[in-house]
Amino acid sequence: ISYPLTWNRRVEQDKSACLLGALCPLCQEMKLSYDYGESALLPLLPGSTFALRVGIREKYKIRGNAVDDWAAVYCCWPLALCQMVRELKLRNQEYIYHVSTAFECS
């Protein structure tokens, strides 16, 4: 599986995620945390959005660094959430697709 090395910036791919992030960012972050495999209550802890972003970036080998992550999270929290949700959905869909086709071929 080959992934792009940068964050996905296409808002039109998932307008519902961006809308939820704009209207209720905490709800969006709770869902993101749960989808990532953490507790849905994680966003109640200070610095959790930053930790999630770093975790997603490192897990999927997305180009960037901690300073970029910090700037995205603390300068534009709702848009950073939207970006993380899109990225997680994209990566999980590709993973599920490839795993299911591998089983079907054997």
N, C-alpha and C positions, 0 to 999 in steps of 0.2 A: 504494500500500500504506500503510495507516495502522497505526501501532504504538501500544501504550499507552506513556505517557511515564514509567512507573514500572517497577521491577523486578518480575518475576513472583514471587509469594510462595506459590503453590499447590504444596505438597509432593506431594500425591496425583497430580499430573500425571506424575511420573517417579520412582517409588519406587526403581527400580534405580539411578538416578544418585545418589540420596541415600544408599542403602545402601553403594554403592562408596565414596562420599566419607566415610562414617562408618568403614568398615573399613580402607580404605587411601587416605587423602587424597592422598598423593603420586602413586599410580597414577592417581587421578581427575584430578589436575592435569596430569599428563603427557598424558593423553588429551585433555583440554580444550585444552591448548596446541597439540597436533597438529591438532585439529578447527578451531581458530581460524586455522590456517595458519602457525603458528610451529613451531620445532623441539620435538620431544617432550622434549628435554633442558633446555628453558628453565626449568622449575621448579627445577632445581638451582642456579640463580643467585639471590642474595639480592634480594628485592623483586619477584620475577617475578609473584607472584600479584596484587600491587597493580597492576603494570603491565598485566596481562591484564584486570583488572576495569575499570580506567580506559579501556583500549582498547575493550572491549565496550560500556561505557556511552556513550562518545563515538561509536562507529560506529553504534549504533542509537538515538542521541539519547534516552537514558534520563535522566530527571531525577536530579540528584544532584551531588555535588562530590567533590573529592579527599579531604576530611576524612571524608565518609561512607564512601567506598571504603576508606580506611585503617582506619576503625573496624570495618567489616564483616570485612575480611581478617584483621586482627590480634586482634580480640576473639573471632571465631568462624569460624576458617578453614574447617572442613569444611562448615558451612552456607553460607558465601559461595561455596565451590566448587560446591555443589549448585545454588545460585541461578544462577550463571554458566552451568553446563551446561544447565539448563532454558531459560534465555534464548537461548542459542546454538541449541539444537535448535528452539525455537519460531520464531525469526527465520529460520533456514535452511529449515525446512519451508515456511513461507509464501512465501519467495523462490522456492524450487524449484517450488512449485505455480503461482505466478503466471507464471513464465517458461514452464513447459510449456504452460499454457493459452493464452498469447499465441502460441506457435508453432502450436498446434492450430487456432487461429481463422484463421490466414492461409492 
